[in-house]
Amino acid sequence: MAERGRDGLFSRLRPRSLRARVTLGGVVVVAIALGLGALAFSVSLDHSLRASAENAAELRVKALAEEVQRQGPDVITRLGDEAARLVSADGSELASSEDAAAARLPVREDPVVAVVDDEHVLVVSEDLDDGREVVLAYSLEVDDDVSGTVGRLLVLAIPALLALFGLTIWLVVGRALAPVARIRGEVDAIGADRLDRRVPESGSGDEIALLVGTMNRMLARLDDSQQAQRRFVSDASHELRSPLATLRQHAELVHAHPEVTSAEELSTVVIEEGARLQTIVEAMLLLARLDEGAPRRTDPVDLDDLAISELTRLRSTTGHGMEVDGTAIGPARVSGDSRLLGQLVRNLANNAARHASGRIALGTWTDEAWVFLTVDDDGTGIPEDQRDRVFERFVRLDEARAREAGGSGLGLAIVRAIARAHGGEVLIETSPRGGARFTVTLPTHPEECFRQLQDPFSTLPAG
């Protein structure tokens, strides 16, 4: 409870403004540094003054001892503004100056600081040849004045420096954060319907400019994502409208004129259009799950086995009029989701079967760290300016606009999403047979770039 109370008090006292926190932090750090520096300077100054005073006092007491040795004890009594004593070997006083008469100066071998008449003095002594000793009180008044003056200057200078430093930080940080406030105002004004707006860039090249660039790129991605979502919803509505309209028309026809059609014909229409609806919805859900990602699966998958499986299926479903070539299928193992990779191969095979004139070819091989899958057909091919567009959702080229030939318009979009989810890519080239060649490139060990996936559905839709 006490710790939470202290934390709450600290959070209430802490400034909320970044400008204030930076200024306060800088002032505190500089105050500590200046305080420690002032303390070190004071100690160093006192030590220097004490050493200088000891040296001067020892020189003075030696000179005074030499005079006493030559002229006698009267030298001590004639001193006017110095406190000195001459003592015998047994400690009795032989002579003293007028200033020393009222105070007994301590006799010690080492210099010592004493107080005489409310004044700090440094007491030093010097032995004479006959055993007598001269004791001198050296005044430290000048040293005390110097120390006091320096201390008062530090007391006045440190707060002034801290105030100047704090003001400087406050102004500098405020100037540095001014663009941030402007950016915040610009971004606050950007709503969901104004994602085409961008934050003006200063071109200064500093961190704020980098932030502006990052934010503009984020806004561009959001704008692209929103536009893609709108197109997706619009296209999905259009695609779902047709089978729903067919179902409703037949149901209304049976209701109004039951003699015109039969239950068998109605059930056939319902089954076909229901399957079409299921295919579209499941394809859309699969794409959504691929976009979102899920727990990662990296099972060993033999891509050549998947290609052979599709080869067998195509030979059994396309009839004798279609040649399906698998001579280029070689060993090719990757790590990934076997169901999704199987869906990728099936969608490409179905796409080739729809557009081929009489021949389809599948191939797989490995090149160092990459695995390749190719699907060729001898159809009319895909123009270069349309090769990237065919991977968009609900896009069909002119020859594939018919429902029975064009599929759901999501098959190739699913192919690209699965390939990229496994760290790979899919490209379109011109096939040696004259049609289109789809080449899928996948890493053999995509742990670093593999998006987290899971089996989205028990039944994956065909393209």
Secondary structure, 3 states (H helix, E strand, C coil): CHHHHHHHHHHHHCCCCHHHHHHHHHHHHHHHHHHHHHHHHHHHHHHHHHHHHHHHHHHHHHHHHHHHHHHCCHHHHCCCCCEEEEECCCCCEEEECCCCCCCCCCCCCCCEEEEECCEEEEEEEEECCCCCEEEEEEECHHHHHHHHHHHHHHHHHHHHHHHHHHHHHHHHHHHHHHHHHHHHHHHHCCCCCCCCCCCCCCCCCCHHHHHHHHHHHHHHHHHHHHHHHHHHHHHHHHHHHHHHHHHHHHHHHHHHCCCCCCHHHHHHHHHHHHHHHHHHHHHHHHHHHHHHCCCCCCEEEEHHHHHHHHHHHHHHHCCCCCEEEEEEECCCEEEECHHHHHHHHHHHHHHHHHHCCCEEEEEEEEECCEEEEEEEECCCCCCHHHCCHHHCCCCCCHHHCCHHHHCCCCHHHHHHHHHHHCCCEEEEEECCCCCEEEEEEEECCCCCCCCCCCCCCCCCCCC
